[in-house]
Amino acid sequence: MAAMKASNRLKMKMDEGQAFGCWQMAPGSNVSRTLARTGVDFVVVDCERDTESTSSDAAMHEAVPAIAACGVSPIVRIPDNQGYMVKRALDSGAHGVLVPLLYSVEDAKKLVRSAKFPPEGNRGFGSPFPQERFNPALGATDYLQQANESILTIVQIETKEALEDIDAIAMTPGIDVLFVGPFDLGNNIGYPILDGTMHENLQVAITKVLQAAKSAGKKAGIFCSNGVKCKIQPLSAESIFSVICSTENRCMSLRALDESSGFSSSFFAWRTSKMAQKCVHQSCTKQYTDPEEECHYHPGPPIFHEGQKGWKCCKPRVLNFDEFLSIPPCTTGKHSTTDHPPTIEKKQGGDDVSNAPVPITKPISTSAETSRGPISAPQRTATPPPPPESEDDDPSLEIAKGKICRRKGCGQSYTGDVREGEKCTFHPGGPIFHEGTKGFTCCKRRVLEFDEFMKIEGCKTKDRHLFIGNGDKKAAKLGGGGLLETVRYDFYQTATSAIGSFFLKKINKETAVVEFSDNELTLDLSTTDATPKRYKAVIPLFGPIDTKASTFKILGTKLEVNFVKADGSSWPVLRSDEPVKEIIQVGKAGRAV
């Protein structure tokens, strides 16, 4: 599941069938935080009322982050269905927008256009604030790609005209929730709520809204002043997802909230078991009521690597994001609301090691007493990079027809003709993807779309293409297979394990040999390239290992090995044939008592 969608607490609670919130009309971030900490799933920031309350932009921009910081969804009710109001509310970081006094299906379509990014709408992109209101780890690109499916568009049904057009409104693509305002709806259809009594014709009207939502596979909600009233028909109908328990003056503490709501766990469980649920499987996300219904989905995480997109569970790799979304599911099973998908798998070997386990290093003590070693930074010992490849093709090697130029941005293929008058236009730098923009480090041009990035013209030229260089020479001598003398590796460690990575792309899992002995690791790895490479080595390890407990896994770019230490000692290096750099501690280390 997308990280942004998973961070929208209201959306997740709706899918579970039980969401509960309250209304904020008094301004102030302290009011917002107090409400958010009462145990609710969402707080509606009311910007429709008088200018002295939360209706000002400043008050809204204070309330939204204060609510979101408590792990609760901020929903903004705007004064009117105006595009700029919708965009300002969402750019403040709101998890959803609530539009009052809807009249027609055209009003619903107008809201969708204002709330969605192209191609579903016309919302502009650029605010630096909204992504962190969902998850501080989200970047601008994540927000742009996930906002349309993660932000809630809620319409308030409280007019006679909207009631008459309710089926078409419910079927409008992009509308997520029909929210009933019972007091205004009663006034508009001629059956006001007097002395807390709801006329039976108003109940029929509310039932009509709930049935329209259910038929369209949408959610429905309603405002109730207390939990007792929300249990009466038709408010307890199986379509309804949420109940708002009055406003902040009745919800300033968890005790007051519990007493005013009057909810019971059985009431929620009854409602959840009957309503339609949304499958969380990737490529499915279907509304279902039959738990035995067949589900088609991808069980593995999405993989985005060097411009290619695909799923770890199956083979297709594409360049265009629309093609990625069209990759057919590879697995058939049952729908689920709890079997959440794994996170996106990005390129391995990044520099960020802030979350890596911290290795333990033994100090050289000046005393015979046992000392506790200091905690040092993760150690990464890597072999030196291989020498750079030749800039020209080796004339002694034959070039296969159709071979593609190796330089980035060129893309020309070898035709077999005489190589005279060639011109290679390419990018000497690497690709760079930053905050939604794409380009190369060697030139300044930046674009937003991946297709445009693939078409960026090279910034440097040479008079010859580079089809094979000298990289295939050794492979040719070995009868088509390249025997590698070394591969790049690094490692980090915990108190009980040393985790080593040997970087070799496209390792053949079927033929790979990885064997453990007390102080050695034996490797025989071949790749699945058209011209396979092979790496054979016996790695002498710094310390003894538990061969039965040690494990390994083969990833797309590397072999990752978990060496379980037999004696729990610190490893300053991975290989015993590497030079050891001593860490000298001055003074006496403290001891745990």
C-alpha positions as CSV (number, residue, x, y, z in Angstrom):
1,M,0.0,0.0,0.0
2,A,1.1,3.5,-0.8
3,A,2.7,5.2,2.3
4,M,0.6,8.3,1.9
5,K,-2.7,6.4,1.8
6,A,-1.6,4.3,4.8
7,S,-1.0,7.5,6.7
8,N,-4.5,8.8,6.2
9,R,-6.1,7.5,9.4
10,L,-9.7,8.3,8.3
11,K,-9.3,6.5,5.0
12,M,-7.9,3.4,6.7
13,K,-10.6,3.4,9.4
14,M,-13.3,3.8,6.8
15,D,-12.0,0.6,5.1
16,E,-12.2,-1.1,8.5
17,G,-15.8,0.1,8.9
18,Q,-15.5,2.2,12.0
19,A,-14.4,5.8,12.1
20,F,-15.2,8.4,14.7
21,G,-14.4,12.1,14.8
22,C,-15.3,15.5,16.1
23,W,-15.8,19.1,14.9
24,Q,-13.5,22.1,15.6
25,M,-15.0,25.6,15.5
26,A,-12.9,27.4,18.0
27,P,-9.5,28.6,16.7
28,G,-6.2,27.7,18.1
29,S,-3.6,24.9,17.7
30,N,-4.0,23.9,21.4
31,V,-7.7,23.3,20.8
32,S,-6.7,21.2,17.7
33,R,-4.2,19.1,19.7
34,T,-6.7,18.6,22.6
35,L,-9.4,17.3,20.3
36,A,-6.9,15.1,18.4
37,R,-5.8,13.4,21.6
38,T,-9.3,12.4,22.7
39,G,-9.1,9.1,20.8
40,V,-10.8,10.3,17.5
41,D,-9.8,9.2,14.0
42,F,-10.3,12.7,12.4
43,V,-11.1,16.3,13.3
44,V,-13.1,18.5,10.9
45,V,-11.6,22.0,10.9
46,D,-14.7,24.2,10.2
47,C,-13.8,27.1,7.9
48,E,-17.4,27.7,6.9
49,R,-18.4,29.7,10.0
50,D,-17.7,33.3,11.2
51,T,-14.3,34.9,10.4
52,E,-13.4,35.0,14.1
53,S,-13.1,31.2,14.3
54,T,-11.2,28.7,12.2
55,S,-12.4,30.2,8.9
56,S,-9.2,32.3,8.3
57,D,-6.3,30.8,6.4
58,A,-3.9,31.5,9.3
59,A,-6.1,29.5,11.7
60,M,-6.5,26.6,9.2
61,H,-2.7,26.5,8.7
62,E,-2.2,26.2,12.5
63,A,-5.0,23.6,13.0
64,V,-4.1,21.1,10.2
65,P,-0.4,20.4,11.2
66,A,-1.4,20.3,14.9
67,I,-4.0,17.6,14.2
68,A,-1.8,15.6,11.8
69,A,1.1,15.6,14.3
70,C,-1.1,13.6,16.7
71,G,-1.6,10.8,14.0
72,V,-5.2,12.0,13.4
73,S,-6.6,13.0,10.0
74,P,-7.3,16.7,9.6
75,I,-10.4,17.3,7.3
76,V,-11.1,20.9,6.2
77,R,-14.7,22.1,5.6
78,I,-14.4,25.0,3.2
79,P,-16.9,27.8,3.0
80,D,-18.0,27.2,-0.6
81,N,-17.2,24.9,-3.6
82,Q,-14.6,27.2,-5.1
83,G,-11.5,25.8,-6.7
84,Y,-9.0,28.1,-4.9
85,M,-10.6,27.2,-1.5
86,V,-10.2,23.5,-2.2
87,K,-6.6,23.9,-3.3
88,R,-5.6,26.1,-0.3
89,A,-7.1,23.6,2.1
90,L,-5.3,20.6,0.5
91,D,-2.0,22.6,0.1
92,S,-2.1,23.2,3.9
93,G,-1.8,19.4,4.3
94,A,-5.4,18.4,4.9
95,H,-6.2,14.6,4.5
96,G,-9.5,15.5,2.9
97,V,-11.9,18.3,2.1
98,L,-15.6,18.6,3.0
99,V,-17.8,20.8,0.8
100,P,-21.1,22.0,2.2
101,L,-24.4,22.7,0.5
102,L,-23.9,20.6,-2.6
103,Y,-26.7,21.0,-5.1
104,S,-26.0,18.9,-8.2
105,V,-23.8,16.4,-9.9
106,E,-22.0,19.3,-11.7
107,D,-21.0,20.6,-8.2
108,A,-19.6,17.2,-7.4
109,K,-17.6,17.1,-10.7
110,K,-16.3,20.6,-10.0
111,L,-15.0,19.5,-6.6
112,V,-13.2,16.5,-8.1
113,R,-11.5,18.7,-10.7
114,S,-10.3,21.1,-8.0
115,A,-9.0,18.3,-5.7
116,K,-7.2,16.0,-8.1
117,F,-4.0,16.4,-10.0
118,P,-4.0,15.9,-13.8
119,P,-5.2,13.9,-15.6
120,E,-8.2,13.5,-13.2
121,G,-8.3,17.2,-12.3
122,N,-6.6,20.5,-12.6
123,R,-5.0,21.0,-9.2
124,G,-1.6,22.7,-9.4
125,F,1.5,21.2,-7.8
126,G,4.2,23.1,-5.8
127,S,3.3,23.5,-2.1
128,P,6.2,22.3,0.2
129,F,3.9,21.6,3.1
130,P,1.2,18.9,2.4
131,Q,3.4,15.8,2.2
132,E,4.8,16.0,5.7
133,R,1.2,16.3,7.1
134,F,0.8,12.7,6.0
135,N,4.3,11.3,6.7
136,P,7.6,13.1,7.3
137,A,9.4,10.6,5.1
138,L,7.3,11.4,2.1
139,G,8.9,13.5,-0.7
140,A,7.3,15.9,-3.1
141,T,7.4,13.2,-5.8
142,D,5.6,10.7,-3.6
143,Y,2.9,13.2,-2.8
144,L,2.4,14.0,-6.5
145,Q,2.0,10.4,-7.4
146,Q,-0.1,9.2,-4.5
147,A,-2.3,12.2,-3.7
148,N,-5.2,11.4,-6.0
149,E,-5.9,8.0,-4.4
150,S,-5.0,9.1,-0.8
151,I,-6.9,12.4,-0.3
152,L,-10.6,12.2,0.6
153,T,-13.2,14.3,-1.3
154,I,-16.4,14.5,0.8
155,V,-19.7,16.2,-0.2
156,Q,-22.2,17.3,2.3
157,I,-25.8,16.3,1.4
158,E,-28.1,18.9,3.0
159,T,-30.2,20.3,0.2
160,K,-33.4,19.2,-1.6
161,E,-31.7,19.5,-5.0
162,A,-28.8,17.2,-3.9
163,L,-31.2,14.7,-2.5
164,E,-33.1,14.5,-5.8
165,D,-29.8,14.0,-7.7
166,I,-28.2,11.7,-5.1
167,D,-27.7,8.6,-7.3
168,A,-25.7,10.6,-9.9
169,I,-23.7,12.4,-7.3
170,A,-22.8,9.1,-5.6
171,M,-21.7,7.6,-8.9
172,T,-19.4,10.6,-9.7
173,P,-15.8,9.3,-10.1
174,G,-13.5,10.8,-7.5
175,I,-16.2,11.4,-4.9
176,D,-15.3,9.3,-1.8
177,V,-17.9,10.1,0.9
178,L,-21.5,11.3,1.1
179,F,-21.8,13.2,4.4
180,V,-25.4,13.9,5.7
181,G,-26.0,17.2,7.5
182,P,-29.4,16.1,9.1
183,F,-30.3,19.6,10.5
184,D,-29.9,21.5,7.2
185,L,-31.3,18.6,5.2
186,G,-34.4,18.6,7.4
187,N,-34.9,22.3,7.0
188,N,-34.5,22.1,3.2
189,I,-37.0,19.4,2.6
190,G,-39.5,20.8,5.1
191,Y,-39.0,18.5,8.0
192,P,-36.8,20.3,10.5
193,I,-35.5,18.5,13.7
194,L,-37.4,20.0,16.6
195,D,-36.7,19.2,20.2
196,G,-34.3,16.5,19.1
197,T,-37.0,14.6,17.3
198,M,-36.4,13.4,13.7
199,H,-39.5,13.2,11.4
200,E,-39.9,9.9,9.7
201,N,-39.8,11.6,6.2
202,L,-36.3,12.9,7.1
203,Q,-35.3,9.4,8.1
204,V,-36.5,8.2,4.7
205,A,-34.4,10.9,3.0
206,I,-31.3,9.9,5.0
207,T,-31.9,6.2,4.1
208,K,-32.0,7.2,0.5
209,V,-28.5,8.8,0.8
210,L,-27.1,5.7,2.5
211,Q,-28.6,3.4,-0.1
212,A,-27.1,5.5,-2.9
213,A,-23.7,5.4,-1.3
214,K,-23.9,1.6,-0.9
215,S,-25.0,1.1,-4.5
216,A,-22.1,3.2,-5.7
217,G,-19.5,1.5,-3.5
218,K,-18.9,4.7,-1.6
219,K,-18.8,5.6,2.1
220,A,-21.4,7.6,4.0
221,G,-21.3,9.6,7.2
222,I,-23.5,11.7,9.4
223,F,-23.4,14.3,12.2
224,C,-24.9,13.2,15.5
225,S,-24.9,15.2,18.7
226,N,-24.5,12.0,20.8
227,G,-24.0,8.2,20.5
228,V,-27.5,7.3,21.5
229,K,-29.0,9.2,18.6
230,C,-26.6,7.7,16.1
231,K,-27.9,4.2,16.9
232,I,-31.5,4.9,15.7
233,Q,-32.7,4.0,12.3
234,P,-31.6,4.9,9.7
235,L,-28.4,6.2,11.2
236,S,-27.2,2.7,12.2
237,A,-27.6,1.4,8.6
238,E,-24.8,-0.8,7.4
239,S,-23.5,1.7,4.8
240,I,-22.6,4.4,7.3
241,F,-19.0,4.7,8.3
242,S,-18.6,7.6,10.7
243,V,-20.4,9.5,13.4
244,I,-19.4,13.0,14.5
245,C,-20.0,13.4,18.2
246,S,-20.9,17.1,18.6
247,T,-18.3,19.8,18.7
248,E,-15.2,20.7,20.8
249,N,-17.3,22.0,23.7
250,R,-18.4,18.4,24.4
251,C,-15.2,16.5,23.5
252,M,-12.4,18.2,25.4
253,S,-11.5,15.0,27.3
254,L,-11.6,11.3,26.5
255,R,-14.0,10.8,29.4
256,A,-16.5,13.3,28.1
257,L,-16.2,11.8,24.6
258,D,-16.9,8.3,25.9
259,E,-19.9,9.5,28.0
260,S,-21.4,11.6,25.2
261,S,-21.0,8.9,22.5
262,G,-22.5,5.9,24.3
263,F,-20.9,3.6,21.8
264,S,-20.2,-0.1,22.5
265,S,-17.7,-2.4,20.8
266,S,-20.5,-4.7,19.7
267,F,-22.2,-1.8,17.8
268,F,-19.0,-1.2,15.8
269,A,-18.4,-4.9,15.2
270,W,-22.0,-5.4,14.0
271,R,-21.6,-2.6,11.5
272,T,-18.1,-3.7,10.3
273,S,-19.2,-7.2,9.6
274,K,-22.0,-6.2,7.2
275,M,-20.5,-3.4,5.2
276,A,-18.5,-3.7,2.0
277,Q,-14.7,-3.8,2.6
278,K,-11.8,-2.7,0.4
279,C,-9.1,-5.2,-0.4
280,V,-5.6,-3.9,0.3
281,H,-3.8,-6.2,-2.1
282,Q,-1.7,-4.4,-4.8
283,S,-3.4,-4.1,-8.2
284,C,-6.8,-5.1,-6.6
285,T,-8.1,-2.5,-4.1
286,K,-11.6,-3.8,-4.9
287,Q,-14.7,-3.3,-2.7
288,Y,-16.0,-6.7,-1.7
289,T,-18.6,-8.3,0.6
290,D,-17.9,-12.0,-0.2
291,P,-14.7,-13.0,1.6
292,E,-14.4,-16.1,-0.7
293,E,-14.4,-14.0,-3.8
294,E,-11.3,-14.5,-6.1
295,C,-8.6,-11.8,-5.9
296,H,-6.0,-11.1,-8.5
297,Y,-3.0,-9.2,-7.2
298,H,0.8,-8.7,-6.9
299,P,2.2,-10.2,-3.6
300,G,5.7,-8.6,-4.0
301,P,6.7,-5.0,-3.6
302,P,7.1,-2.5,-6.6
303,I,10.6,-2.2,-7.8
304,F,12.0,1.1,-9.3
305,H,15.6,0.7,-10.4
306,E,17.6,2.7,-13.0
307,G,14.5,3.9,-14.8
308,Q,12.8,0.5,-14.9
309,K,9.6,-0.3,-13.1
310,G,8.0,-3.6,-12.2
311,W,7.0,-6.0,-9.4
312,K,9.5,-8.2,-7.5
313,C,7.1,-11.1,-7.8
314,C,7.1,-11.3,-11.6
315,K,9.4,-10.5,-14.5
316,P,7.9,-7.7,-16.7
317,R,10.0,-4.4,-16.5
318,V,8.8,-1.3,-18.2
319,L,9.9,2.4,-18.5
320,N,6.6,4.2,-18.5
321,F,4.6,4.6,-15.3
322,D,1.2,4.0,-17.1
323,E,2.6,0.7,-18.5
324,F,3.7,-0.2,-14.9
325,L,0.2,0.2,-13.7
326,S,-1.1,-2.0,-16.5
327,I,1.1,-5.0,-15.7
328,P,-1.4,-7.8,-15.1
329,P,-1.5,-9.4,-11.6
330,C,0.5,-12.6,-11.3
331,T,-1.2,-14.2,-8.3
332,T,-4.7,-15.4,-7.5
333,G,-6.0,-15.7,-4.0
334,K,-8.6,-14.2,-1.6
335,H,-9.4,-10.6,-0.8
336,S,-7.9,-9.2,2.5
337,T,-8.1,-6.0,4.6
338,T,-5.2,-6.9,6.8
339,D,-2.6,-8.5,4.6
340,H,-0.9,-5.2,3.8
341,P,1.6,-5.2,0.9
342,P,5.4,-4.8,1.4
343,T,6.9,-1.4,0.9
344,I,8.5,-0.2,-2.3
345,E,11.9,-1.7,-3.0
346,K,14.3,0.9,-4.2
347,K,17.9,0.6,-5.4
348,Q,20.2,-1.1,-2.8
349,G,23.4,0.3,-1.4
350,G,22.4,3.8,-0.5
351,D,24.5,6.0,1.7
352,D,21.9,6.4,4.4
353,V,22.9,4.1,7.3
354,S,21.1,6.0,10.0
355,N,18.8,3.1,10.7
356,A,21.5,0.4,10.4
357,P,22.4,-1.6,13.5
358,V,25.4,-0.2,15.4
359,P,28.4,-2.4,15.6
360,I,30.2,-3.0,18.9
361,T,34.0,-2.4,19.0
362,K,36.3,-3.7,21.7
363,P,38.7,-1.1,23.2
364,I,42.3,-1.7,24.2
365,S,42.0,-1.4,28.0
366,T,44.8,-0.3,30.3
367,S,43.4,-2.5,33.1
368,A,43.0,-6.2,33.5
369,E,39.4,-5.7,34.4
370,T,36.7,-6.5,31.9
371,S,35.6,-3.3,30.2
372,R,32.6,-2.5,28.0
373,G,33.6,-1.3,24.6
374,P,32.3,2.0,23.1
375,I,29.8,2.1,20.3
376,S,31.3,3.2,17.0
377,A,29.8,4.1,13.7
378,P,28.9,1.3,11.2
379,Q,32.0,0.0,9.4
380,R,31.9,-0.2,5.6
381,T,35.0,-1.9,4.1
382,A,34.9,-1.9,0.3
383,T,37.3,-3.2,-2.3
384,P,38.7,-0.6,-4.7
385,P,36.6,0.0,-7.8
386,P,37.7,-1.7,-11.0
387,P,39.8,0.3,-13.5
388,P,37.7,2.4,-15.9
389,E,36.6,0.8,-19.2
390,S,38.3,1.9,-22.4
391,E,36.7,4.9,-24.2
392,D,37.0,3.1,-27.5
393,D,36.0,-0.3,-28.9
394,D,38.8,-2.9,-28.9
395,P,39.6,-3.5,-32.7
396,S,40.5,-7.1,-32.0
397,L,36.9,-7.9,-30.9
398,E,33.9,-8.5,-33.2
399,I,30.8,-6.3,-32.7
400,A,27.5,-8.1,-33.0
401,K,25.0,-6.5,-35.3
402,G,22.3,-4.7,-33.3
403,K,24.6,-3.9,-30.3
404,I,23.5,-0.7,-28.5
405,C,26.0,2.1,-27.7
406,R,26.9,1.9,-24.0
407,R,27.0,5.6,-23.5
408,K,23.9,7.1,-21.6
409,G,21.5,9.1,-23.8
410,C,22.9,7.8,-27.2
411,G,20.8,4.7,-28.0
412,Q,22.3,4.1,-31.5
413,S,22.7,0.4,-32.6
414,Y,25.5,-1.1,-34.7
415,T,24.3,-1.8,-38.2
416,G,27.4,-3.6,-39.5
417,D,28.3,-0.8,-41.9
418,V,31.8,0.7,-42.2
419,R,32.4,2.9,-39.2
420,E,33.2,6.2,-40.8
421,G,31.5,9.5,-40.1
422,E,30.0,8.3,-36.8
423,K,28.9,10.9,-34.2
424,C,28.0,9.8,-30.6
425,T,25.9,12.3,-28.6
426,F,25.7,11.2,-24.9
427,H,25.6,12.2,-21.2
428,P,28.9,11.6,-19.4
429,G,27.2,12.2,-16.0
430,G,24.7,10.0,-14.1
431,P,20.9,10.4,-13.9
432,I,19.6,12.5,-11.0
433,F,16.0,12.4,-9.6
434,H,15.3,15.1,-7.1
435,E,11.9,16.4,-5.7
436,G,10.0,15.4,-8.8
437,T,12.5,16.6,-11.4
438,K,14.7,14.4,-13.6
439,G,17.9,15.1,-15.4
440,F,21.6,14.3,-15.6
441,T,24.4,15.6,-13.4
442,C,26.5,16.7,-16.4
443,C,24.0,19.3,-17.7
444,K,21.4,21.6,-16.2
445,R,18.2,20.6,-18.0
446,R,15.5,19.2,-15.7
447,V,12.1,17.8,-16.7
448,L,9.1,16.3,-14.7
449,E,8.0,13.4,-16.9
450,F,10.0,10.2,-17.3
451,D,9.3,10.1,-21.0
452,E,10.8,13.6,-21.4
453,F,13.8,12.5,-19.3
454,M,14.5,9.6,-21.7
455,K,14.5,12.1,-24.6
456,I,16.9,14.7,-23.1
457,E,19.6,15.2,-25.8
458,G,23.2,14.4,-24.8
459,C,25.5,17.3,-23.9
460,K,28.8,15.8,-25.1
461,T,29.9,14.3,-28.4
462,K,32.5,11.9,-29.7
463,D,33.4,10.8,-33.2
464,R,32.9,7.1,-32.4
465,H,30.2,5.1,-30.6
466,L,31.2,2.7,-27.7
467,F,29.5,-0.6,-28.5
468,I,31.7,-3.1,-26.6
469,G,34.8,-1.3,-25.3
470,N,37.3,-3.8,-23.9
471,G,34.8,-5.2,-21.3
472,D,34.0,-8.3,-23.4
473,K,37.6,-9.2,-24.3
474,K,38.1,-11.5,-21.3
475,A,34.7,-13.0,-21.8
476,A,35.6,-13.8,-25.5
477,K,38.8,-15.6,-24.4
478,L,36.8,-17.7,-21.9
479,G,34.4,-18.9,-24.5
480,G,31.6,-16.5,-23.9
481,G,31.7,-16.4,-20.0
482,G,33.5,-13.8,-18.0
483,L,35.4,-15.0,-14.9
484,L,35.5,-12.2,-12.4
485,E,38.6,-11.9,-10.1
486,T,36.8,-9.8,-7.5
487,V,33.5,-8.1,-6.8
488,R,32.8,-5.1,-4.6
489,Y,31.7,-5.9,-1.1
490,D,31.0,-4.1,2.3
491,F,29.6,-5.1,5.7
492,Y,28.1,-3.8,8.9
493,Q,27.6,-5.7,12.2
494,T,25.6,-6.0,15.3
495,A,26.6,-7.6,18.6
496,T,25.6,-11.0,17.3
497,S,25.9,-10.9,13.5
498,A,28.0,-9.5,10.7
499,I,26.0,-8.7,7.6
500,G,28.0,-8.7,4.3
501,S,27.0,-7.7,0.8
502,F,28.7,-8.9,-2.3
503,F,27.6,-6.8,-5.3
504,L,26.9,-8.7,-8.5
505,K,23.8,-8.1,-10.6
506,K,21.5,-10.7,-11.9
507,I,22.8,-13.7,-9.9
508,N,21.4,-17.0,-11.1
509,K,19.5,-18.4,-8.1
510,E,19.3,-21.9,-9.6
511,T,23.1,-22.4,-9.9
512,A,24.4,-20.2,-7.1
513,V,26.6,-22.0,-4.6
514,V,27.0,-20.4,-1.1
515,E,28.6,-22.7,1.5
516,F,29.5,-21.9,5.1
517,S,32.4,-23.3,7.2
518,D,33.7,-22.3,10.6
519,N,36.0,-19.5,9.3
520,E,35.3,-19.4,5.5
521,L,32.6,-18.6,3.0
522,T,32.8,-20.5,-0.4
523,L,31.1,-18.7,-3.3
524,D,30.4,-19.8,-6.9
525,L,28.0,-17.3,-8.5
526,S,27.0,-17.0,-12.2
527,T,24.8,-14.4,-13.7
528,T,21.9,-14.6,-16.1
529,D,23.3,-12.1,-18.6
530,A,23.4,-12.9,-22.3
531,T,27.2,-13.2,-21.8
532,P,27.2,-14.7,-18.2
533,K,29.8,-13.6,-15.7
534,R,31.1,-15.9,-13.0
535,Y,32.6,-15.2,-9.6
536,K,34.4,-18.0,-7.6
537,A,36.1,-17.3,-4.3
538,V,36.8,-18.6,-0.9
539,I,36.4,-15.8,1.6
540,P,38.5,-16.1,4.8
541,L,36.4,-14.6,7.6
542,F,37.7,-12.5,10.5
543,G,36.1,-14.7,13.2
544,P,34.3,-18.1,13.6
545,I,30.6,-18.3,12.7
546,D,27.7,-20.5,13.5
547,T,27.3,-22.3,10.2
548,K,23.8,-23.6,11.0
549,A,22.4,-20.3,12.0
550,S,24.0,-18.2,9.2
551,T,21.8,-17.4,6.2
552,F,21.9,-15.7,2.9
553,K,19.6,-14.2,0.3
554,I,20.1,-13.3,-3.4
555,L,18.7,-9.9,-4.4
556,G,18.6,-8.2,-7.8
557,T,21.9,-6.4,-7.3
558,K,23.8,-8.4,-4.7
559,L,24.2,-11.4,-2.5
560,E,23.5,-10.5,1.2
561,V,24.9,-12.9,3.8
562,N,24.1,-12.9,7.5
563,F,27.1,-14.3,9.4
564,V,26.0,-15.3,13.0
565,K,29.1,-14.9,15.2
566,A,30.1,-18.0,17.2
567,D,31.9,-16.1,19.9
568,G,30.1,-12.7,19.9
569,S,33.3,-10.7,19.3
570,S,33.5,-7.5,17.3
571,W,34.8,-7.8,13.7
572,P,36.9,-4.8,12.7
573,V,37.0,-6.2,9.1
574,L,35.0,-8.8,7.2
575,R,38.0,-10.7,5.8
576,S,40.8,-12.0,7.9
577,D,43.3,-11.2,5.1
578,E,42.5,-7.4,5.3
579,P,44.7,-5.1,7.5
580,V,43.1,-4.4,10.9
581,K,43.0,-0.8,12.1
582,E,43.1,-0.7,15.8
583,I,40.8,1.6,17.8
584,I,42.6,3.0,20.8
585,Q,40.6,4.2,23.8
586,V,42.3,6.6,26.2
587,G,41.2,6.1,29.8
588,K,39.1,3.5,31.4
589,A,35.7,2.5,29.9
590,G,32.7,2.4,32.3
591,R,31.1,-0.8,33.5
592,A,27.5,-1.7,33.7
593,V,26.4,-2.2,37.3
